[in-house]
Amino acid sequence: MPELRDAPGYPSVQPQSLDDVRLYIVKRRTQIYLDAAQTAKLDEMAAAERTTRSSLIRQAIDAYIDEHERKTAAWREQWKEAVAATAGIAPYLEDGAEYVEKLRRVGAERLTELEER
């Protein structure tokens, strides 16, 4: 059974026009495994959009990364808002540095008492 990408009309089979100038970006080769249904659907979509299977996969990856970054930024913003909303919520507590210094001082005094015995 002939592959869809070998059929006339598939973009990679068509000769490129001379006025079609493209900027080529260095890419790294990555191998993935697709089942027959995924491959057939991608080939169908690629033919309809006059592009390649690889191009569609790169577009899908870019969309996934963009969505992930958007969700991460939204989560980070929610976190900042939560911290801001709770900052200073317990003003009766000592400053962190003062509290640690107090604990050290009490510990040192206790150690001195134990050594004197």
JOPE-V572711 format. One line per field, one symbol per residue. ss: DSSP state (a for helix, b for strand, c for the rest). phi: phi as a letter, one per 20 degrees, with the letter a starting at -180 (. if undefined). burial: + if it has 16 or more other C-alpha atoms within 10 Angstrom, else -. Layout:
BEGIN
ss = ???
phi = ???
burial = ???
END
This chain:
BEGIN
ss = cccaaacccccccccccccccccccccccccccccaaaaaaaaaaaaaacccaaaaaaaaaaaaaaaaaaaaaaaaaaaaaaaaaacccccccccaaaaaaaaaaaaaaaaaaaaac
phi = .ffffefgofgfeffeffeeeceedfcdfcdcdcefffffffffffffelbdgffffffffgfffgfffffffffffffffffffdfmfcfffffgfffffffffffffffffffff
burial = ----+----++----------------------------+-+++-++----++--+-------------------------------------------------------------
END
